[in-house]
Amino acid sequence: MNGPSVSPRKLLAIGAMLALTVSACAQTTVTPSPSAAPASPTGTAKPSALFTRGQGGELKVLYWQAPTILNPHQATGTKDGDPSRLVLEPLASYGPDGKPIANTLAASIPTVENGGVSKDLTTVTYTLKPGLKWSDGSPFSVDDVVFTFKYQSDPKSAVTTSDDVDGVKSVEAVGTDKIKVTYEKPNANYYQWGVYSGFVLQKAQFGSCIGEAAAKCPANLKPIGTGPYKIVDFKPNDNISFALNENFRDANKPFFKTISWKGGGEAPTAARAAFQTGEVDYAWNLQVDAPLLRSLSTASDAKANLVTVYGNSVERILINFSNPDPALGDKRAEPDTKHPYLTDIAVRRALAMATDRATVGKELYGDGLAGKATCNIINGPEQYNSTATASLDVCKFDLAAANAELDKAGYVKGADGVRAKGSVRLEMTYQTTNSSVRQSTQTILKKNWEAIGFKVTLKAFPSSTFFTNTSPDGANHFWADVEMYTSSGAPDPILSLRPTWTTKNIASKANNWQGNNYARYSDPTYDKLIDDLSAITDPIKYVDAVKAANDYLVKNVIIIPLVNRTFATSGVSKTLKGVNPSPWDQETYNIQDWYK
Amino acid sequence: MGRYILRRLLIAVPTLTVIALVIYVMLATAPGNPLGALANDDRISAETRIRILQTYGLDKPPIERFFAWFTAILRLDFGDSFMSHSPVMGLILLALPNTLAVVGVAYIVGIVLAIPIGIISATKRYTAWDMGATGFAYVGFTLPTFLTGTLFLMIFTFWMHWLPYAYDSNLQVRDLASFGQQVKQSIMPIMVLGLFDTAILTRYVRAEMLEHLPLDYVRTARSKGLREQGVILGHVLRNSLIPVVTLVALGIPGVFGGAIITETIFRVPGIGQLLINSISTGDIPVAAAVLFMFSVLVVAFNLVADVLYAVLDPRIKYA
């Protein structure tokens, strides 16, 4: 479970006109429900009367991964992106329900109804809040926004956020308070650049840091921003000291005078520092064994509450459609090879029916504590969740049915209890990363699958060697029969559905295993489903098409979803209020509203 | 002696070159890259990944990268971190004081404790004192630091609530109160590492003392009528310490290398944490610099130890 937890860094949304329902679910939480959160599109309904600026002292935050850089465009993980958000802001954020909220630079959320989004979905015009200032006191200008786009789209800047500008034709200033984003073609995901993306850099500070100079820029470690806090001191790999930004746009915010942001260590003691001693007010990503997490967070003298929220972070079993047999040499697991038995739908169906996801969800993820069993690959925002899969036979744990399926397909049990059809024996290698939860999952599923006549060899690798295209033990090479990990999703499901299973994205030697379709799954029917999906602009039809793609993958056992893991799993001091994590944005997206 | 030192220094050049090559090529060919944390993020396209890895020069063969790196460090340029985009040297200088304040102090504590315990243990051989000291030493070096560290943290921080859970590198010692805070935040890692160092050194001091106690010159000293204290401290200890001093010198590079496990457990942002983080994130410039500097120190202190040996023991002559 300690695979890198990836926040949806790049998000695209299908549009504010969708009547999205609430997908966030709070655990034992003090936070207001999402509907009570400052999620109003105008961004004016703020609980600003609750406190005054600088009323509080120090807020102590603990991330057990230490920050290394504070420019989100150069960041390579949540550990950097989350703290940088206190300083550098996008035009707007994504709220807990997947809808944009104007809690940052834009005065309101542009929509087709209010004319902010053109009818053909090619231009989006944001109006800035009046009188915005940088934390150094200088006035914020539309030029800064235009500059940021230029910075991001220069290939030599080598930003990790360059996919946000993909397909964006221009970002221009209109007058002194409007920003017009133009896409190359109608874009159903018209908040692609602007909402939780395009974090605005100060032109004066980063002007000389564009292109090749971007990497070596000292400003990356101390950016000037518009956010509620400013950086006083940053020690990479260690800690950050923040102080409140006197020039912040909301005169009553933020509440805390300073924030001490400590990084490093590991999750179990971070959990204890939050729940047992209360030394920290906010502890990030407490992915520890479910029983420990439960006992710590429910202890009568616990100093903190466990705050969780569900997004679309699905622990899944990937099925290899190519042949990973080492005897193939250079051809091993290349897309033109065929897996000896996993290309047989009967075997895949049997495998799925022999997968006891309920036990995994209950025993290892605490039944809702850190995750819950799911048979969907798309698990949010809520309206995309398919209800059709629940009744599918491949979603029900039934060893007898699984055995019958294999009998019917002609796989006969040998003397050693392993089934075979001719020379094809059902022997498989099942790989994942090192983590106690994942190894326990492997043990449970191995037992399940061996009960129906598979022979399963388990393998586990450190996540640093697993999540890389260069390692033969990696998820990309997929030199195994099945593998397991979590991938997180954006509010727009096509961002998971397209790269992971379409033919164009197959990982192979030719593209140095850089494609995201590790399963080497190639199916014209599915490719067409996704092509059609991306052409849909009607939100209702879009939802139906997403569900259809989800059902197609599950029904044909192209993937076996196991558990929808919590997006945020934070220890939040019982005295700290206003925390309301959004699975579609960063945990710190509303830190200006936090108070005690 | 001068020629000896010169020769050793000349031999160090090829030695370090080979070490550098091995370190760099191992790091460069190890799996893992700076985008590892984003690796299972479907929303970052292959093109973006490739472009970023190219700016790090990771598309070039390891040997070519090694030569570029090695010629740069000959000019004392250790390059920039892939993760922080800032000079590696700056990151090392940020981490070093924390390592010295914890690992360095623990080493000094180890030395200061080991010598008297070793002496008492040797002179009062097979008494309760000796048994206690020997038992302590065995416990000290058989218990791994990840166990003692975790135990200390559980007891003193999470159970008793006496000591802080993390090391605050921003703390500046100005007065008695802040010194007290420094003691509180560093006492646990110092105890864990100091226990280990003490245990090992105690065994050496004791063994050396026992070897010297029955020798003729000791009997001579006693028969001259010297007080027992003078015999032990002035004669036996002086001679026994010669190998101990060299051992201490050989351990100094380890102080600068940090303590990966202990630093992680107690959240001390030192060299050990810097190294392990840089390895796991594929931050080759940082990992290579830390490992290479460590190698330079090992080679240098080996020479220092040998020279010290000759200085302390006039019977040894290098030609």
Boltz contact constraints between the chains, C-beta under 6 A:
constraints:
  - contact:
      token1: [A, 4]
      token2: [B, 37]
      max_distance: 6.0
  - contact:
      token1: [A, 6]
      token2: [B, 41]
      max_distance: 6.0
  - contact:
      token1: [A, 10]
      token2: [B, 43]
      max_distance: 6.0
  - contact:
      token1: [A, 68]
      token2: [B, 83]
      max_distance: 6.0
  - contact:
      token1: [A, 68]
      token2: [B, 84]
      max_distance: 6.0
  - contact:
      token1: [A, 69]
      token2: [B, 84]
      max_distance: 6.0
  - contact:
      token1: [A, 76]
      token2: [B, 34]
      max_distance: 6.0
  - contact:
      token1: [A, 76]
      token2: [B, 35]
      max_distance: 6.0
  - contact:
      token1: [A, 76]
      token2: [B, 37]
      max_distance: 6.0
  - contact:
      token1: [A, 76]
      token2: [B, 38]
      max_distance: 6.0
  - contact:
      token1: [A, 77]
      token2: [B, 37]
      max_distance: 6.0
  - contact:
      token1: [A, 158]
      token2: [B, 51]
      max_distance: 6.0
  - contact:
      token1: [A, 158]
      token2: [B, 52]
      max_distance: 6.0
  - contact:
      token1: [A, 158]
      token2: [B, 55]
      max_distance: 6.0
  - contact:
      token1: [A, 162]
      token2: [B, 48]
      max_distance: 6.0
  - contact:
      token1: [A, 163]
      token2: [B, 44]
      max_distance: 6.0
  - contact:
      token1: [A, 163]
      token2: [B, 45]
      max_distance: 6.0
  - contact:
      token1: [A, 163]
      token2: [B, 48]
      max_distance: 6.0
  - contact:
      token1: [A, 215]
      token2: [B, 85]
      max_distance: 6.0
  - contact:
      token1: [A, 220]
      token2: [B, 85]
      max_distance: 6.0
  - contact:
      token1: [A, 221]
      token2: [B, 86]
      max_distance: 6.0
  - contact:
      token1: [A, 235]
      token2: [B, 94]
      max_distance: 6.0
  - contact:
      token1: [A, 236]
      token2: [B, 84]
      max_distance: 6.0
  - contact:
      token1: [A, 236]
      token2: [B, 91]
      max_distance: 6.0
  - contact:
      token1: [A, 237]
      token2: [B, 269]
      max_distance: 6.0
  - contact:
      token1: [A, 237]
      token2: [B, 274]
      max_distance: 6.0
  - contact:
      token1: [A, 237]
      token2: [B, 277]
      max_distance: 6.0
  - contact:
      token1: [A, 238]
      token2: [B, 169]
      max_distance: 6.0
  - contact:
      token1: [A, 238]
      token2: [B, 269]
      max_distance: 6.0
  - contact:
      token1: [A, 262]
      token2: [B, 166]
      max_distance: 6.0
  - contact:
      token1: [A, 264]
      token2: [B, 267]
      max_distance: 6.0
  - contact:
      token1: [A, 264]
      token2: [B, 273]
      max_distance: 6.0
  - contact:
      token1: [A, 265]
      token2: [B, 267]
      max_distance: 6.0
  - contact:
      token1: [A, 272]
      token2: [B, 158]
      max_distance: 6.0
  - contact:
      token1: [A, 273]
      token2: [B, 165]
      max_distance: 6.0
  - contact:
      token1: [A, 276]
      token2: [B, 158]
      max_distance: 6.0
  - contact:
      token1: [A, 277]
      token2: [B, 161]
      max_distance: 6.0
  - contact:
      token1: [A, 279]
      token2: [B, 165]
      max_distance: 6.0
  - contact:
      token1: [A, 464]
      token2: [B, 32]
      max_distance: 6.0
  - contact:
      token1: [A, 464]
      token2: [B, 36]
      max_distance: 6.0
  - contact:
      token1: [A, 464]
      token2: [B, 280]
      max_distance: 6.0
  - contact:
      token1: [A, 465]
      token2: [B, 31]
      max_distance: 6.0
  - contact:
      token1: [A, 465]
      token2: [B, 32]
      max_distance: 6.0
  - contact:
      token1: [A, 467]
      token2: [B, 36]
      max_distance: 6.0
  - contact:
      token1: [A, 467]
      token2: [B, 39]
      max_distance: 6.0
  - contact:
      token1: [A, 467]
      token2: [B, 40]
      max_distance: 6.0
  - contact:
      token1: [A, 468]
      token2: [B, 31]
      max_distance: 6.0
  - contact:
      token1: [A, 468]
      token2: [B, 32]
      max_distance: 6.0
  - contact:
      token1: [A, 468]
      token2: [B, 33]
      max_distance: 6.0
  - contact:
      token1: [A, 468]
      token2: [B, 36]
      max_distance: 6.0
  - contact:
      token1: [A, 468]
      token2: [B, 39]
      max_distance: 6.0
  - contact:
      token1: [A, 470]
      token2: [B, 31]
      max_distance: 6.0
  - contact:
      token1: [A, 471]
      token2: [B, 31]
      max_distance: 6.0
  - contact:
      token1: [A, 485]
      token2: [B, 40]
      max_distance: 6.0
  - contact:
      token1: [A, 487]
      token2: [B, 40]
      max_distance: 6.0
  - contact:
      token1: [A, 487]
      token2: [B, 42]
      max_distance: 6.0
  - contact:
      token1: [A, 490]
      token2: [B, 43]
      max_distance: 6.0
  - contact:
      token1: [A, 495]
      token2: [B, 43]
      max_distance: 6.0
  - contact:
      token1: [A, 496]
      token2: [B, 42]
      max_distance: 6.0
  - contact:
      token1: [A, 499]
      token2: [B, 42]
      max_distance: 6.0
  - contact:
      token1: [A, 500]
      token2: [B, 42]
      max_distance: 6.0
  - contact:
      token1: [A, 514]
      token2: [B, 46]
      max_distance: 6.0
  - contact:
      token1: [A, 514]
      token2: [B, 49]
      max_distance: 6.0
  - contact:
      token1: [A, 515]
      token2: [B, 46]
      max_distance: 6.0
  - contact:
      token1: [A, 516]
      token2: [B, 42]
      max_distance: 6.0
